[in-house]
Amino acid sequence: MKTYAKLTPEGTRDLLFEESDALRTVERQLADLFKSRGYRKIITPTVEFFDVFNRESAGTLPESLYTMTDAYGRLLVLRPDSTLPIARVAATRLRGARLPLRLYYNQNVFARRPKLAGYSDETTQSGIELLGAGGLRADLEALTLAMRVMEQCGTPDYKLEIGHAGYFQSLCEALDTSPQTVSEIYACVESKNYVALDTVLDALGDTPAVRAIRELPRMFGDARVLEKAAQALQMQAGETHAALSYLADVYTRLEKAGLSEHVTIDLSLVHRTNYYTGLMFRGYISGSGETVLSGGRYDRLIAEFGEDLPAVGFGVQTDLLARAKLRRGETASPPTPAALVFGDNGFETNALDLQARLLNEGVLCENSLAPTQETAVEYARQCGIPTVYILDETGVREVRV
């Protein structure tokens, strides 16, 4: 026997019955929600050229990619992300299209994860990309749509963290250190490893930027966090204060809309994906410690493909929402058929015709594959099917089980 014939590769798994039903339910809910807001579906290839992701802004580590070659020896990857392929499409096939472009997707992504980390290498994502629109209005559209996703497909007590890429980026730019050290700081903050962060910062002296980065573990909460951050910077001018001011504006609008109870400002919100340029956000639901939604503004990414368009969007881990539905018992097993239709020898197609007529009348019924009338009736008894229709040379006979 071939060694791996009965196994799935590490990081993948089969979805059976209720699991697959829950996943499809979430996907339909999200698609309906996105379409109701004017978003149109796009599907990109599962396999892309490596060059699509071979860029610093992608934040993709080469060792995390599933790679292969085509017939010409060109390097290919299974897509680890949906935003970059959509940026490619926007700059090529949709170049010159009427703006803004509202696109949504539902497709699998692939990335090698550390062993024993509890994450799958193949995950299902849905999401939206709002292209060709900058500014507060577009950000609020994406942000409030993300909140609708969390409310309708997640749990009513969801939480959304918001931050700004410009705040942390400007702090790092103010540091007198090497790009390698900055990369270490990014990694420490993203993983919330503040012990390691202090070790790195100890070698950089005592400056307003260093002190502000040290304060990041405590920089979360409501609008008062923004005042505290401004004080920590000693009113230093620049992009940091522009970011804080923008977050204050966004939070105020959400507060007026009655949505702020679900929102936490987190200035330590960073992402290894380096294409974010402004607002960033992440969503969480009760019963799951993982990020189920993440997104933000990325105004320079599409320009790397040749078309300068501002953009904002987010992705949803639909498989995590589906698992949450299963835990809450929101996915029911298929109903038991009301009838079983059995065709005796020579009457098999007649039985299929009767099944079709019953289904058209709204009667849930199953075609019997049993070899005899007796085994068909016994099968119905075991499955809890109350009625068996038997077709033979005498016509149609109804048997109550």
SEBA-320771 format. One record per residue (C-alpha): residue number from 1; residue in one letter; x, y, z. Coordinates in pm, 1 decimal, always signed. Layout:
<zases>
<n: NUM res: A east: X north: Y up: Z>
...
</zases>
This chain:
<zases>
<n: 1 res: M east: +0.0 north: +0.0 up: +0.0>
<n: 2 res: K east: +120.9 north: +350.7 up: -77.6>
<n: 3 res: T east: +228.8 north: +515.4 up: +250.0>
<n: 4 res: Y east: +20.2 north: +834.6 up: +224.5>
<n: 5 res: A east: -279.7 north: +709.7 up: +26.4>
<n: 6 res: K east: -514.7 north: +731.2 up: +327.2>
<n: 7 res: L east: -385.0 north: +1057.1 up: +475.3>
<n: 8 res: T east: -427.6 north: +1427.6 up: +407.2>
<n: 9 res: P east: -118.2 north: +1651.2 up: +395.2>
<n: 10 res: E east: -21.5 north: +1831.3 up: +714.7>
<n: 11 res: G east: -222.0 north: +2148.6 up: +758.7>
<n: 12 res: T east: -522.6 north: +2022.2 up: +560.4>
<n: 13 res: R east: -832.6 north: +1823.4 up: +652.2>
<n: 14 res: D east: -1157.5 north: +1685.9 up: +516.0>
<n: 15 res: L east: -1482.7 north: +1868.0 up: +593.6>
<n: 16 res: L east: -1772.0 north: +1630.0 up: +645.9>
<n: 17 res: F east: -2148.1 north: +1679.1 up: +657.1>
<n: 18 res: E east: -2241.1 north: +1947.0 up: +913.4>
<n: 19 res: E east: -1895.6 north: +2107.6 up: +884.9>
<n: 20 res: S east: -1929.3 north: +2160.0 up: +510.7>
<n: 21 res: D east: -2292.7 north: +2271.0 up: +552.9>
<n: 22 res: A east: -2188.2 north: +2531.6 up: +811.9>
<n: 23 res: L east: -1913.3 north: +2660.6 up: +583.8>
<n: 24 res: R east: -2146.0 north: +2696.8 up: +285.5>
<n: 25 res: T east: -2405.7 north: +2869.8 up: +504.7>
<n: 26 res: V east: -2151.3 north: +3131.6 up: +614.4>
<n: 27 res: E east: -2033.4 north: +3180.8 up: +256.8>
<n: 28 res: R east: -2391.8 north: +3239.5 up: +137.4>
<n: 29 res: Q east: -2460.1 north: +3483.8 up: +420.7>
<n: 30 res: L east: -2146.6 north: +3681.5 up: +339.4>
<n: 31 res: A east: -2215.1 north: +3681.6 up: -34.4>
<n: 32 res: D east: -2569.0 north: +3810.1 up: +22.0>
<n: 33 res: L east: -2439.7 north: +4080.8 up: +254.3>
<n: 34 res: F east: -2168.9 north: +4195.1 up: +13.1>
<n: 35 res: K east: -2398.1 north: +4191.9 up: -291.6>
<n: 36 res: S east: -2657.8 north: +4395.8 up: -105.7>
<n: 37 res: R east: -2392.2 north: +4669.6 up: -69.3>
<n: 38 res: G east: -2310.1 north: +4671.9 up: -441.5>
<n: 39 res: Y east: -2004.6 north: +4444.7 up: -438.8>
<n: 40 res: R east: -1946.9 north: +4210.1 up: -732.2>
<n: 41 res: K east: -1779.4 north: +3870.8 up: -713.0>
<n: 42 res: I east: -1432.4 north: +3800.9 up: -846.9>
<n: 43 res: I east: -1243.6 north: +3469.4 up: -859.3>
<n: 44 res: T east: -867.0 north: +3465.7 up: -908.5>
<n: 45 res: P east: -655.8 north: +3160.3 up: -1001.2>
<n: 46 res: T east: -553.8 north: +2923.6 up: -724.2>
<n: 47 res: V east: -208.6 north: +2917.3 up: -884.4>
<n: 48 res: E east: -27.3 north: +3248.9 up: -940.7>
<n: 49 res: F east: +318.3 north: +3344.1 up: -1056.4>
<n: 50 res: F east: +564.4 north: +3386.1 up: -771.5>
<n: 51 res: D east: +629.1 north: +3743.2 up: -892.0>
<n: 52 res: V east: +282.1 north: +3850.9 up: -771.9>
<n: 53 res: F east: +393.4 north: +3793.2 up: -410.9>
<n: 54 res: N east: +767.7 north: +3851.2 up: -448.1>
<n: 55 res: R east: +763.7 north: +4204.7 up: -311.2>
<n: 56 res: E east: +854.1 north: +4360.0 up: +21.6>
<n: 57 res: S east: +506.4 north: +4501.8 up: +70.4>
<n: 58 res: A east: +353.9 north: +4152.2 up: +67.2>
<n: 59 res: G east: +521.8 north: +4060.7 up: +395.4>
<n: 60 res: T east: +520.1 north: +3698.1 up: +276.7>
<n: 61 res: L east: +807.5 north: +3478.7 up: +388.4>
<n: 62 res: P east: +932.0 north: +3253.1 up: +103.5>
<n: 63 res: E east: +935.0 north: +2951.7 up: +333.1>
<n: 64 res: S east: +560.6 north: +2995.6 up: +396.9>
<n: 65 res: L east: +469.8 north: +2956.3 up: +26.8>
<n: 66 res: Y east: +356.9 north: +2642.8 up: -151.2>
<n: 67 res: T east: +567.5 north: +2654.7 up: -466.6>
<n: 68 res: M east: +585.1 north: +2461.3 up: -794.3>
<n: 69 res: T east: +695.1 north: +2519.3 up: -1153.6>
<n: 70 res: D east: +501.9 north: +2523.2 up: -1477.4>
<n: 71 res: A east: +594.9 north: +2348.0 up: -1804.4>
<n: 72 res: Y east: +838.0 north: +2631.9 up: -1887.3>
<n: 73 res: G east: +1020.4 north: +2620.6 up: -1553.4>
<n: 74 res: R east: +857.9 north: +2938.9 up: -1421.1>
<n: 75 res: L east: +803.6 north: +2955.7 up: -1045.6>
<n: 76 res: L east: +440.5 north: +2936.4 up: -932.1>
<n: 77 res: V east: +270.9 north: +2951.0 up: -590.8>
<n: 78 res: L east: -62.3 north: +2855.2 up: -442.5>
<n: 79 res: R east: -208.3 north: +3193.8 up: -351.2>
<n: 80 res: P east: -135.9 north: +3278.4 up: +16.1>
<n: 81 res: D east: -348.1 north: +3593.8 up: -0.6>
<n: 82 res: S east: -637.9 north: +3727.7 up: -208.7>
<n: 83 res: T east: -562.2 north: +4100.8 up: -197.9>
<n: 84 res: L east: -248.2 north: +4092.4 up: -412.8>
<n: 85 res: P east: -408.7 north: +3892.2 up: -696.2>
<n: 86 res: I east: -703.8 north: +4133.7 up: -691.6>
<n: 87 res: A east: -457.6 north: +4425.4 up: -706.0>
<n: 88 res: R east: -306.7 north: +4257.9 up: -1013.2>
<n: 89 res: V east: -652.1 north: +4228.4 up: -1174.4>
<n: 90 res: A east: -736.4 north: +4591.6 up: -1092.6>
<n: 91 res: A east: -418.4 north: +4712.1 up: -1263.0>
<n: 92 res: T east: -463.3 north: +4493.6 up: -1572.0>
<n: 93 res: R east: -804.2 north: +4360.0 up: -1673.7>
<n: 94 res: L east: -994.9 north: +4630.2 up: -1482.2>
<n: 95 res: R east: -763.5 north: +4914.0 up: -1577.5>
<n: 96 res: G east: -970.4 north: +5217.6 up: -1674.2>
<n: 97 res: A east: -1292.0 north: +5077.3 up: -1525.1>
<n: 98 res: R east: -1539.7 north: +5316.4 up: -1366.6>
<n: 99 res: L east: -1443.3 north: +5390.1 up: -1007.0>
<n: 100 res: P east: -1490.7 north: +5301.8 up: -735.0>
<n: 101 res: L east: -1464.4 north: +4926.5 up: -787.7>
<n: 102 res: R east: -1647.9 north: +4719.9 up: -528.6>
<n: 103 res: L east: -1530.4 north: +4358.2 up: -541.9>
<n: 104 res: Y east: -1583.7 north: +4057.8 up: -317.4>
<n: 105 res: Y east: -1435.8 north: +3708.6 up: -315.8>
<n: 106 res: N east: -1468.9 north: +3368.6 up: -156.0>
<n: 107 res: Q east: -1176.3 north: +3134.2 up: -212.3>
<n: 108 res: N east: -912.0 north: +2924.5 up: -43.2>
<n: 109 res: V east: -565.7 north: +3050.2 up: +45.6>
<n: 110 res: F east: -257.9 north: +2844.6 up: +125.7>
<n: 111 res: A east: +36.6 north: +2915.0 up: +355.6>
<n: 112 res: R east: +275.7 north: +2687.6 up: +541.6>
<n: 113 res: R east: +221.8 north: +2729.5 up: +915.8>
<n: 114 res: P east: +450.8 north: +2625.0 up: +1201.4>
<n: 115 res: K east: +388.9 north: +2269.8 up: +1317.7>
<n: 116 res: L east: +172.9 north: +2229.9 up: +1628.7>
<n: 117 res: A east: +60.2 north: +2593.8 up: +1599.6>
<n: 118 res: G east: -302.7 north: +2488.4 up: +1565.1>
<n: 119 res: Y east: -351.0 north: +2662.7 up: +1228.6>
<n: 120 res: S east: -445.3 north: +2507.0 up: +895.7>
<n: 121 res: D east: -231.9 north: +2554.6 up: +586.3>
<n: 122 res: E east: -544.9 north: +2568.1 up: +370.7>
<n: 123 res: T east: -812.8 north: +2810.1 up: +484.7>
<n: 124 res: T east: -1125.5 north: +2958.5 up: +328.9>
<n: 125 res: Q east: -1157.3 north: +3335.0 up: +310.1>
<n: 126 res: S east: -1427.5 north: +3575.2 up: +201.2>
<n: 127 res: G east: -1377.2 north: +3947.8 up: +181.2>
<n: 128 res: I east: -1421.1 north: +4276.3 up: +1.8>
<n: 129 res: E east: -1193.6 north: +4523.6 up: -172.2>
<n: 130 res: L east: -1307.9 north: +4883.6 up: -228.6>
<n: 131 res: L east: -1074.2 north: +5017.9 up: -497.3>
<n: 132 res: G east: -1029.0 north: +5368.9 up: -630.0>
<n: 133 res: A east: -1170.3 north: +5545.6 up: -324.4>
<n: 134 res: G east: -963.9 north: +5714.1 up: -55.7>
<n: 135 res: G east: -1054.7 north: +5903.4 up: +255.6>
<n: 136 res: L east: -1286.6 north: +5876.1 up: +550.4>
<n: 137 res: R east: -1606.8 north: +5781.8 up: +366.0>
<n: 138 res: A east: -1451.6 north: +5472.9 up: +208.2>
<n: 139 res: D east: -1287.7 north: +5369.8 up: +535.5>
<n: 140 res: L east: -1617.4 north: +5400.8 up: +721.1>
<n: 141 res: E east: -1795.9 north: +5194.7 up: +453.8>
<n: 142 res: A east: -1543.4 north: +4913.0 up: +488.2>
<n: 143 res: L east: -1532.2 north: +4936.8 up: +867.5>
<n: 144 res: T east: -1908.2 north: +4933.5 up: +921.4>
<n: 145 res: L east: -1950.9 north: +4651.0 up: +668.2>
<n: 146 res: A east: -1693.2 north: +4453.0 up: +866.3>
<n: 147 res: M east: -1902.0 north: +4513.5 up: +1177.0>
<n: 148 res: R east: -2215.6 north: +4390.8 up: +998.4>
<n: 149 res: V east: -2026.5 north: +4074.0 up: +906.9>
<n: 150 res: M east: -1929.6 north: +4017.0 up: +1269.7>
<n: 151 res: E east: -2283.2 north: +4084.2 up: +1391.4>
<n: 152 res: Q east: -2472.7 north: +3873.6 up: +1135.8>
<n: 153 res: C east: -2228.4 north: +3586.7 up: +1081.4>
<n: 154 res: G east: -2038.3 north: +3589.1 up: +1409.8>
<n: 155 res: T east: -2179.7 north: +3676.5 up: +1750.8>
<n: 156 res: P east: -2366.0 north: +3985.4 up: +1879.5>
<n: 157 res: D east: -2089.8 north: +4049.5 up: +2135.8>
<n: 158 res: Y east: -1812.1 north: +4072.2 up: +1873.7>
<n: 159 res: K east: -1514.6 north: +4300.7 up: +1922.9>
<n: 160 res: L east: -1327.7 north: +4504.8 up: +1664.3>
<n: 161 res: E east: -983.1 north: +4650.8 up: +1725.3>
<n: 162 res: I east: -880.4 north: +4953.1 up: +1519.8>
<n: 163 res: G east: -539.6 north: +5107.0 up: +1473.2>
<n: 164 res: H east: -339.0 north: +5302.2 up: +1219.5>
<n: 165 res: A east: -38.4 north: +5176.0 up: +1024.7>
<n: 166 res: G east: +105.7 north: +5528.0 up: +1006.1>
<n: 167 res: Y east: +143.6 north: +5554.8 up: +1383.6>
<n: 168 res: F east: +377.3 north: +5260.6 up: +1431.5>
<n: 169 res: Q east: +554.6 north: +5317.6 up: +1098.7>
<n: 170 res: S east: +641.1 north: +5674.7 up: +1192.1>
<n: 171 res: L east: +768.8 north: +5566.6 up: +1533.1>
<n: 172 res: C east: +999.6 north: +5314.0 up: +1368.1>
<n: 173 res: E east: +1119.2 north: +5573.4 up: +1116.8>
<n: 174 res: A east: +1215.8 north: +5798.4 up: +1407.0>
<n: 175 res: L east: +1445.8 north: +5531.0 up: +1550.4>
<n: 176 res: D east: +1817.1 north: +5561.1 up: +1480.2>
<n: 177 res: T east: +1870.4 north: +5195.9 up: +1395.4>
<n: 178 res: S east: +1907.7 north: +4941.8 up: +1115.4>
<n: 179 res: P east: +1626.3 north: +4795.2 up: +902.6>
<n: 180 res: Q east: +1699.8 north: +4457.0 up: +1060.6>
<n: 181 res: T east: +1632.4 north: +4594.3 up: +1409.0>
<n: 182 res: V east: +1313.2 north: +4759.1 up: +1287.6>
<n: 183 res: S east: +1206.5 north: +4422.1 up: +1148.7>
<n: 184 res: E east: +1272.1 north: +4263.1 up: +1489.2>
<n: 185 res: I east: +1060.2 north: +4531.5 up: +1656.2>
<n: 186 res: Y east: +778.2 north: +4466.7 up: +1410.3>
<n: 187 res: A east: +792.5 north: +4093.8 up: +1484.0>
<n: 188 res: C east: +789.8 north: +4149.4 up: +1861.5>
<n: 189 res: V east: +493.7 north: +4386.9 up: +1850.0>
<n: 190 res: E east: +293.8 north: +4171.3 up: +1608.3>
<n: 191 res: S east: +340.7 north: +3863.8 up: +1829.6>
<n: 192 res: K east: +280.2 north: +4068.7 up: +2148.0>
<n: 193 res: N east: +619.4 north: +3952.4 up: +2278.1>
<n: 194 res: Y east: +688.5 north: +4258.7 up: +2490.7>
<n: 195 res: V east: +969.4 north: +4098.9 up: +2693.2>
<n: 196 res: A east: +1169.4 north: +4052.7 up: +2374.8>
<n: 197 res: L east: +1065.7 north: +4400.7 up: +2261.9>
<n: 198 res: D east: +1213.6 north: +4558.6 up: +2576.1>
<n: 199 res: T east: +1539.5 north: +4373.1 up: +2512.9>
<n: 200 res: V east: +1562.8 north: +4516.6 up: +2160.7>
<n: 201 res: L east: +1469.1 north: +4868.3 up: +2273.5>
<n: 202 res: D east: +1722.7 north: +4869.2 up: +2559.4>
<n: 203 res: A east: +2000.2 north: +4905.2 up: +2303.0>
<n: 204 res: L east: +1840.4 north: +5210.6 up: +2136.9>
<n: 205 res: G east: +1863.8 north: +5467.2 up: +2416.7>
<n: 206 res: D east: +1588.4 north: +5683.3 up: +2562.2>
<n: 207 res: T east: +1406.5 north: +5884.2 up: +2294.8>
<n: 208 res: P east: +1040.0 north: +5985.5 up: +2254.7>
<n: 209 res: A east: +996.0 north: +5718.1 up: +1986.1>
<n: 210 res: V east: +1149.9 north: +5444.5 up: +2203.3>
<n: 211 res: R east: +935.8 north: +5547.0 up: +2500.0>
<n: 212 res: A east: +622.6 north: +5549.6 up: +2282.5>
<n: 213 res: I east: +697.7 north: +5198.1 up: +2154.3>
<n: 214 res: R east: +754.7 north: +5077.0 up: +2511.6>
<n: 215 res: E east: +409.0 north: +5208.4 up: +2598.3>
<n: 216 res: L east: +237.7 north: +5008.1 up: +2323.6>
<n: 217 res: P east: +122.5 north: +4721.4 up: +2554.5>
<n: 218 res: R east: -86.4 north: +4977.1 up: +2743.3>
<n: 219 res: M east: -210.9 north: +5167.2 up: +2439.9>
<n: 220 res: F east: -555.9 north: +5015.6 up: +2401.3>
<n: 221 res: G east: -904.3 north: +5118.5 up: +2507.6>
<n: 222 res: D east: -1136.4 north: +5404.7 up: +2416.0>
<n: 223 res: A east: -1057.6 north: +5754.4 up: +2283.1>
<n: 224 res: R east: -856.1 north: +5837.3 up: +2596.1>
<n: 225 res: V east: -580.5 north: +5612.9 up: +2459.0>
<n: 226 res: L east: -520.3 north: +5865.2 up: +2182.1>
<n: 227 res: E east: -467.8 north: +6147.6 up: +2431.9>
<n: 228 res: K east: -227.3 north: +5929.3 up: +2628.8>
<n: 229 res: A east: -32.9 north: +5846.5 up: +2311.4>
<n: 230 res: A east: -3.3 north: +6214.2 up: +2218.5>
<n: 231 res: Q east: +134.6 north: +6292.2 up: +2564.3>
<n: 232 res: A east: +385.1 north: +6006.8 up: +2538.2>
<n: 233 res: L east: +519.6 north: +6162.0 up: +2218.0>
<n: 234 res: Q east: +572.7 north: +6496.7 up: +2396.0>
<n: 235 res: M east: +364.3 north: +6661.9 up: +2123.3>
<n: 236 res: Q east: +616.2 north: +6566.8 up: +1856.4>
<n: 237 res: A east: +476.7 north: +6674.5 up: +1518.0>
<n: 238 res: G east: +451.9 north: +6446.3 up: +1217.3>
<n: 239 res: E east: +271.9 north: +6142.0 up: +1085.3>
<n: 240 res: T east: +219.4 north: +6000.5 up: +1434.8>
<n: 241 res: H east: -16.5 north: +6281.7 up: +1529.1>
<n: 242 res: A east: -189.6 north: +6270.7 up: +1191.6>
<n: 243 res: A east: -262.1 north: +5903.3 up: +1257.5>
<n: 244 res: L east: -390.4 north: +5973.4 up: +1608.5>
<n: 245 res: S east: -612.7 north: +6254.1 up: +1481.8>
<n: 246 res: Y east: -757.8 north: +6031.5 up: +1209.7>
<n: 247 res: L east: -833.5 north: +5751.4 up: +1455.2>
<n: 248 res: A east: -1005.6 north: +6002.3 up: +1682.9>
<n: 249 res: D east: -1224.4 north: +6112.8 up: +1391.2>
<n: 250 res: V east: -1314.6 north: +5753.5 up: +1300.4>
<n: 251 res: Y east: -1393.8 north: +5663.4 up: +1661.4>
<n: 252 res: T east: -1614.8 north: +5971.2 up: +1700.3>
<n: 253 res: R east: -1818.7 north: +5873.7 up: +1393.3>
<n: 254 res: L east: -1861.4 north: +5518.6 up: +1519.9>
<n: 255 res: E east: -1963.3 north: +5655.4 up: +1859.2>
<n: 256 res: K east: -2233.2 north: +5870.9 up: +1697.9>
<n: 257 res: A east: -2361.1 north: +5563.5 up: +1512.3>
<n: 258 res: G east: -2389.7 north: +5369.2 up: +1838.9>
<n: 259 res: L east: -2116.7 north: +5123.5 up: +1739.4>
<n: 260 res: S east: -1833.7 north: +5222.8 up: +1972.5>
<n: 261 res: E east: -1927.6 north: +4963.5 up: +2236.0>
<n: 262 res: H east: -1786.5 north: +4699.9 up: +2001.3>
<n: 263 res: V east: -1469.4 north: +4895.3 up: +1920.8>
<n: 264 res: T east: -1133.4 north: +4908.4 up: +2095.3>
<n: 265 res: I east: -850.6 north: +5134.5 up: +1986.1>
<n: 266 res: D east: -523.0 north: +4939.7 up: +1980.5>
<n: 267 res: L east: -215.2 north: +5135.4 up: +1879.4>
<n: 268 res: S east: -2.6 north: +4819.9 up: +1889.9>
<n: 269 res: L east: -198.7 north: +4682.5 up: +1594.8>
<n: 270 res: V east: +60.2 north: +4596.8 up: +1330.2>
<n: 271 res: H east: +69.9 north: +4337.3 up: +1056.2>
<n: 272 res: R east: +351.3 north: +4150.2 up: +884.7>
<n: 273 res: T east: +170.7 north: +4231.7 up: +561.3>
<n: 274 res: N east: +346.8 north: +4557.1 up: +484.8>
<n: 275 res: Y east: +104.7 north: +4704.8 up: +234.4>
<n: 276 res: Y east: -121.5 north: +4875.6 up: +488.9>
<n: 277 res: T east: -87.5 north: +5254.2 up: +488.5>
<n: 278 res: G east: -367.2 north: +5385.0 up: +710.9>
<n: 279 res: L east: -660.7 north: +5248.6 up: +908.9>
<n: 280 res: M east: -622.3 north: +4885.5 up: +1022.2>
<n: 281 res: F east: -871.5 north: +4664.0 up: +1202.4>
<n: 282 res: R east: -920.0 north: +4312.0 up: +1335.9>
<n: 283 res: G east: -1234.0 north: +4132.3 up: +1449.9>
<n: 284 res: Y east: -1294.3 north: +3870.4 up: +1718.9>
<n: 285 res: I east: -1594.6 north: +3668.6 up: +1832.1>
<n: 286 res: S east: -1665.0 north: +3494.9 up: +2161.3>
<n: 287 res: G east: -1559.8 north: +3131.6 up: +2174.5>
<n: 288 res: S east: -1264.6 north: +3181.8 up: +1940.2>
<n: 289 res: G east: -926.0 north: +3322.6 up: +2034.4>
<n: 290 res: E east: -823.7 north: +3365.9 up: +1671.5>
<n: 291 res: T east: -862.0 north: +3668.6 up: +1449.0>
<n: 292 res: V east: -1168.6 north: +3602.9 up: +1233.2>
<n: 293 res: L east: -1151.6 north: +3927.6 up: +1033.2>
<n: 294 res: S east: -867.5 north: +4161.4 up: +941.2>
<n: 295 res: G east: -820.7 north: +4445.3 up: +699.4>
<n: 296 res: G east: -732.5 north: +4806.7 up: +642.0>
<n: 297 res: R east: -627.5 north: +5072.4 up: +394.6>
<n: 298 res: Y east: -355.4 north: +5006.0 up: +135.7>
<n: 299 res: D east: -305.2 north: +5303.8 up: -92.9>
<n: 300 res: R east: +27.3 north: +5210.7 up: -254.5>
<n: 301 res: L east: -10.5 north: +4842.0 up: -334.8>
<n: 302 res: I east: -196.0 north: +4859.5 up: -667.4>
<n: 303 res: A east: +60.2 north: +5112.9 up: -794.4>
<n: 304 res: E east: +320.4 north: +4835.1 up: -772.5>
<n: 305 res: F east: +124.9 north: +4662.9 up: -1051.3>
<n: 306 res: G east: +109.5 north: +4978.7 up: -1261.9>
<n: 307 res: E east: -216.5 north: +5150.1 up: -1164.4>
<n: 308 res: D east: -217.0 north: +5408.3 up: -885.3>
<n: 309 res: L east: -543.2 north: +5346.6 up: -695.5>
<n: 310 res: P east: -623.1 north: +5398.4 up: -327.8>
<n: 311 res: A east: -791.3 north: +5098.9 up: -168.5>
<n: 312 res: V east: -937.5 north: +4956.7 up: +150.1>
<n: 313 res: G east: -1066.1 north: +4608.2 up: +225.3>
<n: 314 res: F east: -1084.1 north: +4317.0 up: +464.2>
<n: 315 res: G east: -1079.3 north: +3938.3 up: +469.8>
<n: 316 res: V east: -1293.0 north: +3703.0 up: +678.0>
<n: 317 res: Q east: -1186.0 north: +3357.2 up: +792.7>
<n: 318 res: T east: -1506.6 north: +3182.7 up: +695.2>
<n: 319 res: D east: -1393.1 north: +2845.8 up: +829.8>
<n: 320 res: L east: -1354.7 north: +2997.8 up: +1178.1>
<n: 321 res: L east: -1706.2 north: +3144.6 up: +1162.2>
<n: 322 res: A east: -1837.0 north: +2805.9 up: +1047.3>
<n: 323 res: R east: -1672.4 north: +2628.3 up: +1340.3>
<n: 324 res: A east: -1825.4 north: +2882.5 up: +1577.7>
<n: 325 res: K east: -2169.3 north: +2806.2 up: +1430.2>
<n: 326 res: L east: -2114.3 north: +2436.2 up: +1491.9>
<n: 327 res: R east: -2010.9 north: +2498.2 up: +1853.7>
<n: 328 res: R east: -2327.4 north: +2700.2 up: +1908.3>
<n: 329 res: G east: -2540.6 north: +2427.9 up: +1750.9>
<n: 330 res: E east: -2667.2 north: +2655.6 up: +1474.1>
<n: 331 res: T east: -2621.8 north: +2397.6 up: +1197.3>
<n: 332 res: A east: -2897.8 north: +2136.8 up: +1196.0>
<n: 333 res: S east: -2865.6 north: +1784.4 up: +1060.1>
<n: 334 res: P east: -3058.2 north: +1714.6 up: +737.1>
<n: 335 res: P east: -3427.8 north: +1638.8 up: +801.7>
<n: 336 res: T east: -3543.4 north: +1277.8 up: +787.0>
<n: 337 res: P east: -3724.2 north: +1200.5 up: +459.8>
<n: 338 res: A east: -4101.4 north: +1167.2 up: +486.7>
<n: 339 res: A east: -4106.6 north: +875.5 up: +242.8>
<n: 340 res: L east: -3894.0 north: +605.1 up: +82.2>
<n: 341 res: V east: -3970.1 north: +498.5 up: -276.4>
<n: 342 res: F east: -3886.1 north: +140.1 up: -378.0>
<n: 343 res: G east: -3916.0 north: +2.5 up: -728.5>
<n: 344 res: D east: -3931.4 north: -375.8 up: -762.8>
<n: 345 res: N east: -3731.0 north: -547.8 up: -1038.1>
<n: 346 res: G east: -3829.5 north: -387.6 up: -1366.7>
<n: 347 res: F east: -3989.4 north: -84.4 up: -1198.6>
<n: 348 res: E east: -3673.6 north: +103.9 up: -1096.9>
<n: 349 res: T east: -3730.8 north: +398.8 up: -1333.8>
<n: 350 res: N east: -4096.6 north: +415.3 up: -1233.5>
<n: 351 res: A east: -3979.7 north: +461.4 up: -875.3>
<n: 352 res: L east: -3750.6 north: +746.2 up: -981.3>
<n: 353 res: D east: -4042.0 north: +911.9 up: -1164.6>
<n: 354 res: L east: -4257.8 north: +886.0 up: -852.7>
<n: 355 res: Q east: -3979.5 north: +1031.4 up: -639.6>
<n: 356 res: A east: -3954.8 north: +1329.4 up: -877.0>
<n: 357 res: R east: -4333.6 north: +1388.8 up: -858.4>
<n: 358 res: L east: -4331.6 north: +1372.0 up: -478.4>
<n: 359 res: L east: -4038.7 north: +1613.8 up: -457.4>
<n: 360 res: N east: -4223.0 north: +1857.3 up: -684.6>
<n: 361 res: E east: -4518.1 north: +1835.6 up: -443.6>
<n: 362 res: G east: -4289.5 north: +1927.7 up: -155.0>
<n: 363 res: V east: -4257.9 north: +1577.8 up: -7.8>
<n: 364 res: L east: -3902.4 north: +1505.0 up: +104.2>
<n: 365 res: C east: -3834.8 north: +1149.4 up: -12.8>
<n: 366 res: E east: -3548.5 north: +913.7 up: -86.4>
<n: 367 res: N east: -3504.2 north: +654.9 up: -361.0>
<n: 368 res: S east: -3442.7 north: +307.5 up: -219.0>
<n: 369 res: L east: -3145.9 north: +104.3 up: -341.8>
<n: 370 res: A east: -3244.8 north: -202.9 up: -140.3>
<n: 371 res: P east: -3257.8 north: -536.1 up: -329.3>
<n: 372 res: T east: -3600.1 north: -642.3 up: -197.3>
<n: 373 res: Q east: -3922.5 north: -497.8 up: -58.7>
<n: 374 res: E east: -3849.3 north: -643.5 up: +284.5>
<n: 375 res: T east: -3502.4 north: -485.7 up: +309.3>
<n: 376 res: A east: -3643.0 north: -152.7 up: +188.1>
<n: 377 res: V east: -3901.5 north: -152.4 up: +467.3>
<n: 378 res: E east: -3638.8 north: -252.0 up: +724.5>
<n: 379 res: Y east: -3410.0 north: +31.2 up: +603.8>
<n: 380 res: A east: -3699.5 north: +279.0 up: +645.7>
<n: 381 res: R east: -3762.0 north: +150.6 up: +998.5>
<n: 382 res: Q east: -3395.6 north: +193.7 up: +1095.7>
<n: 383 res: C east: -3383.3 north: +547.8 up: +951.1>
<n: 384 res: G east: -3711.7 north: +662.2 up: +1101.5>
<n: 385 res: I east: -3880.4 north: +708.8 up: +761.4>
<n: 386 res: P east: -4256.0 north: +669.8 up: +824.7>
<n: 387 res: T east: -4379.0 north: +573.9 up: +475.2>
<n: 388 res: V east: -4256.8 north: +340.4 up: +200.1>
<n: 389 res: Y east: -4404.8 north: +352.1 up: -151.8>
<n: 390 res: I east: -4356.9 north: +18.6 up: -329.7>
<n: 391 res: L east: -4397.1 north: -5.0 up: -707.6>
<n: 392 res: D east: -4447.1 north: -345.3 up: -867.6>
<n: 393 res: E east: -4673.0 north: -519.0 up: -1121.1>
<n: 394 res: T east: -4977.9 north: -445.5 up: -904.9>
<n: 395 res: G east: -4916.7 north: -69.1 up: -909.3>
<n: 396 res: V east: -4817.3 north: +159.9 up: -618.6>
<n: 397 res: R east: -4863.0 north: +37.9 up: -263.7>
<n: 398 res: E east: -4815.0 north: +249.3 up: +47.5>
<n: 399 res: V east: -4664.6 north: +81.1 up: +354.8>
<n: 400 res: R east: -4666.8 north: +256.6 up: +692.9>
<n: 401 res: V east: -4358.4 north: +173.8 up: +896.8>
</zases>
